[in-house]
Amino acid sequence: MESKTTKNHMQFTSKLEERVVFFFVVVGVISITYGIFFIADFLPEKKVEVEVEEQVPAVPTEIIAEEPVTVVEEVVDPLPISIIFDALDGKRVTILNPDSGTVEALDSALLSGVVRHPESADFKESGTIFLLGHSSYLPVVRNKNFQAFNGIQKLKWGDTIRLQSSDVEYVYSVERVYETKATDAEVKIERGDAKLVLATCNSFATKDDRFIVEAVLVGSHPVGTPAV
């Protein structure tokens, strides 16, 4: 019985020794392998987290425009001084700009040309420019300004009318021509779109029939230079 026990004990001891030897052999092999990898720099490097500051784009100290900026030339002379009708053989008439809108003031100015109503717009203030002018077909007329607007009823759609200040010429295109009674004629002097309205009259206060011409601004250029 003792012999069997001793035998079993010896077998257990032998297996334990084998396992211990195997363990150290494995550990040795792993150690040698690790050492070889370390020397050869085959081992993976430890990941190190580095805090990176957010990069803010630099603000340019100088901004260069890709295209040149268009500058609108300031109006030097805002008042019209003459009107030209290309469709009426280039007829040119002087324009008066009275400060007062009374009948007496307007009638007096009409003796020297056509009149811009002082309540209407000028070239500096965009809106409707309203011009009045005499129209007469009497056989004998001593003052030719009584015929200033003769023929405007012949104007057609698309005909050009040119207004000139001392430095700039403004070109208008006719849109409408019609006849009306003075009692029905209501000219709206509006602010906004650049328009031109012409009206014939014997006297500003009379009730005669009159012709009305309406036109819109289509361009402008310095006086003495051709229209583009």
C-alpha positions, 0 to 999 in steps of 0.5 A, spaced: 500 500 500 505 504 501 509 502 495 503 504 491 502 511 494 509 512 493 509 511 486 503 515 485 507 521 489 513 520 484 509 520 478 505 527 481 512 530 482 515 528 476 509 531 472 509 537 476 517 538 474 515 537 467 510 543 468 515 547 471 520 546 466 515 547 460 513 554 464 520 557 464 522 554 457 516 558 454 517 564 459 524 564 456 522 563 449 517 569 450 523 573 453 528 572 448 523 573 442 521 580 445 528 582 446 529 581 439 523 585 437 525 590 441 532 591 438 529 590 431 524 596 433 518 591 431 514 592 437 508 597 436 509 604 439 504 606 445 499 611 442 500 618 445 494 623 445 497 630 443 492 636 444 492 640 438 490 647 438 485 649 433 488 653 428 484 660 426 485 662 419 489 669 419 484 675 417 487 679 411 490 686 413 488 688 406 482 686 401 483 687 394 477 687 390 476 682 384 473 688 380 473 695 380 468 699 383 463 703 379 463 710 382 457 714 379 459 721 377 455 726 381 450 731 378 453 738 377 448 741 374 441 739 376 437 743 371 435 742 364 437 748 359 435 745 352 431 740 349 432 737 342 427 733 338 431 729 333 425 726 329 423 734 328 429 735 324 433 736 330 429 742 333 432 745 339 428 750 344 431 753 351 428 751 357 426 756 363 426 754 370 422 759 374 422 758 382 415 760 382 409 756 380 404 761 379 400 762 373 404 769 372 411 766 373 409 760 368 406 765 363 412 770 363 417 764 362 413 761 356 415 767 352 422 765 352 422 758 351 419 752 354 418 751 362 420 746 367 414 746 372 418 748 379 414 742 383 417 737 378 423 733 378 430 735 376 436 731 374 439 730 381 432 728 384 429 722 380 422 722 378 418 726 373 420 732 369 414 736 367 415 741 361 410 746 358 411 749 351 406 754 347 404 751 340 401 755 335 399 755 328 397 762 326 400 764 319 404 770 323 408 769 329 413 774 331 415 770 338 417 764 335 417 761 342 409 761 341 411 755 337 416 752 341 412 745 342 409 745 334 410 738 332 410 734 338 404 731 336 407 727 330 412 724 335 412 716 335 413 711 340 421 710 340 423 717 338 428 720 342 428 727 346 434 729 349 435 734 355 441 738 356 444 741 362 450 745 362 454 738 362 450 732 361 445 730 356 439 725 358 436 721 352 429 719 353 425 715 349 417 716 347 412 711 349 406 715 348 403 721 345 395 723 345 391 729 345 386 731 351 382 736 354 385 741 359 380 739 364 381 732 363 389 732 363 392 730 369 399 730 369 402 726 375 408 729 378 411 723 381 418 721 384 421 714 382 422 712 375 426 718 371 420 720 366 419 726 362 412 729 360 411 734 355 404 738 354 402 744 349 399 750 352 396 757 349 397 759 357 398 755 363 391 757 365 387 756 359 382 750 358 384 749 350 385 742 348 393 740 348 397 734 346 401 730 351 408 726 350 410 721 355 417 718 355 422 715 359 430 716 360 434 711 357 441 713 357 445 719 359 452 722 357 457 728 357 455 734 353 459 733 346 460 726 346 456 721 342 451 717 346 453 709 347 
